[in-house]
Amino acid sequence: MAAFAAVAIWGAQLPIAKDLFSVIDPFTSTALRYLVALAVMLPVLVWLEGPSALRFGKQWKSAWALGLIGMSASPTLVFLGMSMSRAEHAVVIVALQPSIAAVLQWVLQAKRPAGFTLVCIGVALAGVVLVVTKGELHLVETSGEMLGNGLVFLGALAWVLYTMGTPRLAGWSIWRITVLTMVPGGLANLAVAICVVAAGSVSLPTVDGLWSVRWSLAYLSFAGVLFSMLAWNFGNKRIGPLNATLFINFMPVMTFAFRALQGQRFSVMELTGAGLVVSALVANNVFLRMEYVAERRRAA
């Protein structure tokens, strides 16, 4: 339930963030929401586990690498890509994370996915193509969106790497994993935002602008980062990275439903593509669980 709760929050987070970009750029909004969450979580970690919990110890390299990948590169790439595309496109690409995880395990750990899983990955990819192209394979008019979708894919890849890597931080509590990976990620987000502002690529939001989107920022900071990161890391630790990423299947459902409530209308091809992605990934989820049960029975 913890991993599902995180996914439900993230499903609404993407369209909320997309609407926010008219006031705050992706770099500044990413830096703000992670710094706000970190300012709350750091003292809570000290209160729960004492000042010694802030020490990285021998695992500092893993924690910093995972923080930069999962808490900085991933949200920055997803938000930047989504600013060039659409939230409903981004969420379908993000939903490919179970497929990405399966391929990475194949490449990095020599664990070849089953034939059925490979078929499901192919169907899911076909669904993504339908969503981002709306069934029109000439991409001249959507080149900017395609670049944005590519950045979202890289952000999804970064999050899979983070999810697969957090089990390395053995012996750490969920709070400690979340906070100590968020520290380098939050600092990196702040550094990126300062650089793009200093370069003149974006402008700092005004006080009135920030106040006008205060509730959206609060959701992105407290629900989208603070609560959901804890819930995700808790679920990931309890059920494992592969099972956790399978809950990502439901993100498109949440995002499309949220947009529908806002009055958004989707083309038949977009809905068909999203349906293919969700159906393929859910089918693979069922298949993997059946395989797991069969293996347990054979072992017994």
Order of alpha helices (4+ residues) and beta strands (2+ residues): alpha-alpha-alpha-alpha-alpha-alpha-alpha-alpha-alpha-alpha-alpha-alpha-alpha-alpha-alpha
